[in-house]
Amino acid sequence: MTISERILNFIVQGILRLICRVDVSQLVRVPDHGPLIIVTNHVSFLEVPLIFTHLRPRPLTGFAKAETWDNPLLGWIFNVWRAIPLKREDADMTAMRTALEVLQEGRILALAPEGTRSGHGRLQQAKAGVALLALRSGAPLLPIVHIGGEVFKRNIKRLWRTDFHVIVGNPFRIEIGDRKVTAEVRQQVTDEIMYQLAALLPEKYRGVYADLSAATEHYLRFSDPSQNNLLHKG
């Protein structure tokens, strides 16, 4: 890490400790390097600085909406963190190519398949970009979920600290064999990934993926079938 990042991470973690009680003990399960795609739920602004700074010095990067760089301070912060600008209104192939290069370099890429913050903590319908990245890179995926950010705004108004918990699941790969990568296949792969996230969450946070009985695992491959996250649902 650069000196700038060390200083930035120290300051960010100090601020987060003032406003949150953080349980990130399970992050020790995250590998020290990639290629690896971390998939996570997207609830509030909290999870990015909190999870990112606690995962360093692992070689980690992730997407951030391109508008972030309109703010000079935030732009500087996300440049220090080597974030990838993502234009969300259409398929951003430049961001996709950069993400694939990150994985080819043996680094870790973190992304939230939902694309936008929920605010309420319940899973939303995910976009299929995560499936495309997994298929093109061949990198394993590691589901990580967090709980607590959905009540941060309410708590901070009352000067209460927010309990923030991180849960790390079991990794898996995506394999489709000789099937053609159609839009339907991409969506099914995406939904199978999201059900793995849903299984780590308490039922009230599973949102559109609440019915775990509807989950399929046609394209998921675990090193040990008993590691399927659906077998260890939260």
C-alpha positions as CSV (number, residue, x, y, z in Angstrom):
1,M,0.0,0.0,0.0
2,T,1.1,3.6,-0.6
3,I,1.6,6.0,2.3
4,S,-1.5,7.9,1.1
5,E,-3.6,4.8,1.3
6,R,-2.2,3.8,4.7
7,I,-3.1,7.3,6.1
8,L,-6.5,7.3,4.4
9,N,-7.4,3.8,5.7
10,F,-6.3,4.8,9.2
11,I,-8.5,7.9,9.2
12,V,-11.5,6.1,7.7
13,Q,-11.3,3.2,10.2
14,G,-11.1,5.7,13.1
15,I,-14.2,7.5,11.9
16,L,-16.1,4.2,11.4
17,R,-15.2,3.0,14.9
18,L,-16.8,6.2,16.3
19,I,-20.1,5.6,14.5
20,C,-20.2,1.8,14.3
21,R,-19.6,-1.4,16.4
22,V,-17.9,-3.5,13.7
23,D,-17.8,-7.3,13.6
24,V,-15.6,-8.2,10.7
25,S,-14.0,-11.3,12.4
26,Q,-15.0,-13.5,9.5
27,L,-13.0,-11.6,7.0
28,V,-10.0,-13.7,7.9
29,R,-11.6,-16.3,5.6
30,V,-11.0,-14.1,2.6
31,P,-7.9,-15.3,0.6
32,D,-4.8,-13.1,0.6
33,H,-4.9,-12.7,-3.2
34,G,-6.9,-13.5,-6.3
35,P,-8.0,-14.0,-8.9
36,L,-11.2,-13.8,-6.9
37,I,-14.6,-12.0,-7.3
38,I,-16.2,-11.0,-4.1
39,V,-20.0,-10.6,-4.4
40,T,-21.9,-8.7,-1.8
41,N,-25.2,-7.0,-1.0
42,H,-25.5,-3.3,-1.5
43,V,-27.3,-1.5,1.4
44,S,-25.7,1.9,2.2
45,F,-22.6,3.9,1.7
46,L,-21.1,2.3,4.8
47,E,-20.1,-1.1,3.4
48,V,-17.6,0.1,0.8
49,P,-15.1,1.9,3.2
50,L,-15.8,-0.5,6.0
51,I,-15.2,-3.7,4.2
52,F,-12.5,-2.3,1.9
53,T,-10.3,-0.9,4.6
54,H,-10.6,-4.1,6.7
55,L,-9.6,-6.3,3.8
56,R,-6.4,-4.4,3.0
57,P,-3.5,-5.1,2.4
58,R,-5.1,-7.7,0.1
59,P,-4.8,-6.5,-3.5
60,L,-8.5,-5.4,-3.7
61,T,-10.4,-3.1,-6.0
62,G,-14.0,-2.7,-7.0
63,F,-16.5,-0.6,-9.0
64,A,-17.7,2.8,-8.1
65,K,-20.3,4.9,-10.0
66,A,-18.7,7.3,-12.4
67,E,-20.4,10.2,-10.8
68,T,-18.3,9.7,-7.7
69,W,-15.5,11.5,-9.5
70,D,-17.6,14.6,-9.8
71,N,-16.8,15.3,-6.2
72,P,-13.0,16.2,-5.9
73,L,-12.6,14.7,-2.4
74,L,-14.4,11.4,-3.2
75,G,-12.7,11.2,-6.5
76,W,-9.3,11.5,-4.8
77,I,-10.3,8.8,-2.2
78,F,-11.5,6.3,-4.8
79,N,-8.3,7.0,-6.9
80,V,-6.2,6.1,-3.9
81,W,-8.3,2.9,-3.5
82,R,-7.8,2.3,-7.3
83,A,-11.6,1.9,-7.8
84,I,-13.0,1.3,-11.3
85,P,-15.4,4.0,-12.6
86,L,-18.6,2.4,-13.8
87,K,-21.2,4.1,-16.0
88,R,-24.4,2.6,-14.9
89,E,-26.8,3.8,-17.5
90,D,-25.5,1.3,-20.1
91,A,-23.2,-1.6,-20.6
92,D,-19.8,-0.1,-19.7
93,M,-17.3,-2.3,-21.6
94,T,-14.3,-0.2,-20.6
95,A,-15.1,-0.9,-16.9
96,M,-15.6,-4.6,-17.8
97,R,-12.2,-4.8,-19.6
98,T,-10.5,-3.2,-16.6
99,A,-12.2,-5.6,-14.2
100,L,-11.0,-8.6,-16.3
101,E,-7.4,-7.2,-16.3
102,V,-7.6,-6.9,-12.5
103,L,-8.5,-10.6,-12.2
104,Q,-5.9,-11.6,-14.8
105,E,-3.3,-9.8,-12.6
106,G,-4.3,-12.1,-9.7
107,R,-6.1,-9.4,-7.7
108,I,-9.4,-9.4,-5.9
109,L,-12.5,-7.6,-7.5
110,A,-15.4,-6.7,-5.2
111,L,-18.8,-5.9,-6.7
112,A,-22.5,-5.6,-5.7
113,P,-24.6,-7.4,-8.4
114,E,-27.7,-5.3,-7.4
115,G,-26.0,-2.3,-8.8
116,T,-27.8,0.3,-6.5
117,R,-28.2,0.6,-2.8
118,S,-31.3,-0.8,-1.3
119,G,-31.4,1.4,1.8
120,H,-33.7,-1.1,3.5
121,G,-31.3,-4.1,3.5
122,R,-33.4,-6.5,1.5
123,L,-31.9,-8.0,-1.7
124,Q,-33.0,-6.5,-5.0
125,Q,-33.0,-8.1,-8.4
126,A,-29.4,-8.4,-9.6
127,K,-28.0,-7.4,-12.9
128,A,-26.3,-10.0,-15.1
129,G,-22.9,-8.3,-15.4
130,V,-21.6,-10.4,-12.6
131,A,-22.3,-13.6,-14.6
132,L,-20.5,-12.2,-17.6
133,L,-17.4,-11.4,-15.5
134,A,-17.4,-14.8,-13.8
135,L,-17.8,-16.6,-17.2
136,R,-15.1,-14.6,-19.0
137,S,-12.6,-14.6,-16.2
138,G,-13.1,-18.1,-14.8
139,A,-12.3,-16.7,-11.4
140,P,-14.0,-18.2,-8.3
141,L,-16.7,-16.2,-6.5
142,L,-16.8,-15.6,-2.7
143,P,-20.2,-14.4,-1.3
144,I,-19.9,-11.9,1.6
145,V,-23.0,-10.2,3.2
146,H,-23.4,-7.5,5.8
147,I,-26.1,-6.5,8.1
148,G,-26.6,-3.2,10.0
149,G,-26.2,-0.5,7.4
150,E,-29.9,-0.3,6.8
151,V,-30.4,1.4,10.2
152,F,-27.4,3.7,10.1
153,K,-29.3,6.9,9.2
154,R,-31.9,6.3,11.9
155,N,-29.1,5.6,14.5
156,I,-26.9,8.5,13.6
157,K,-29.8,11.0,14.1
158,R,-30.1,9.7,17.6
159,L,-26.3,9.6,18.2
160,W,-26.4,5.8,18.4
161,R,-23.6,3.6,17.1
162,T,-24.6,1.1,14.5
163,D,-23.9,-2.6,14.8
164,F,-22.3,-3.8,11.6
165,H,-21.8,-7.5,11.0
166,V,-20.1,-9.2,8.1
167,I,-20.7,-12.9,7.1
168,V,-18.4,-14.7,4.7
169,G,-19.7,-17.7,2.8
170,N,-18.1,-20.5,0.9
171,P,-16.5,-19.9,-2.6
172,F,-17.7,-21.5,-5.8
173,R,-17.1,-21.3,-9.6
174,I,-19.4,-20.9,-12.5
175,E,-19.3,-23.6,-15.3
176,I,-21.7,-23.8,-18.1
177,G,-19.9,-26.4,-20.2
178,D,-20.6,-26.1,-24.0
179,R,-23.9,-24.2,-23.5
180,K,-24.3,-21.0,-25.5
181,V,-24.1,-17.9,-23.2
182,T,-27.5,-16.5,-23.9
183,A,-29.3,-13.7,-22.0
184,E,-31.4,-16.4,-20.3
185,V,-28.3,-18.3,-19.2
186,R,-26.6,-15.2,-17.9
187,Q,-29.7,-14.3,-15.8
188,Q,-29.9,-17.8,-14.4
189,V,-26.3,-17.7,-13.4
190,T,-26.9,-14.3,-11.8
191,D,-29.8,-15.6,-9.8
192,E,-27.9,-18.7,-8.7
193,I,-25.2,-16.4,-7.4
194,M,-27.7,-14.2,-5.6
195,Y,-29.4,-17.2,-3.9
196,Q,-26.0,-18.0,-2.5
197,L,-25.9,-14.6,-0.9
198,A,-29.5,-14.9,0.2
199,A,-28.7,-18.1,2.1
200,L,-26.2,-16.2,4.3
201,L,-28.7,-13.6,5.3
202,P,-31.6,-13.9,7.9
203,E,-34.9,-14.4,6.1
204,K,-36.1,-10.8,6.5
205,Y,-33.2,-9.6,4.4
206,R,-33.5,-12.0,1.4
207,G,-35.9,-9.7,-0.5
208,V,-36.6,-11.0,-4.1
209,Y,-34.5,-14.1,-3.3
210,A,-36.5,-15.0,-0.2
211,D,-37.8,-18.3,-1.6
212,L,-34.7,-20.4,-1.3
213,S,-36.7,-23.5,-2.5
214,A,-36.7,-21.8,-5.9
215,A,-32.9,-21.7,-6.0
216,T,-31.1,-23.7,-8.6
217,E,-27.4,-24.7,-8.8
218,H,-27.1,-25.9,-12.4
219,Y,-24.0,-23.8,-13.1
220,L,-22.4,-23.6,-9.6
221,R,-19.4,-25.8,-8.8
222,F,-18.1,-26.2,-5.2
223,S,-14.8,-27.9,-4.3
224,D,-16.9,-29.9,-1.9
225,P,-20.7,-30.2,-2.5
226,S,-21.3,-29.9,1.2
227,Q,-19.9,-26.3,1.0
228,N,-23.0,-25.1,-0.9
229,N,-24.2,-22.1,1.1
230,L,-27.8,-23.1,0.7
231,L,-27.0,-26.0,3.0
232,H,-26.0,-23.6,5.7
233,K,-28.6,-20.9,5.3
234,G,-28.6,-18.1,7.9
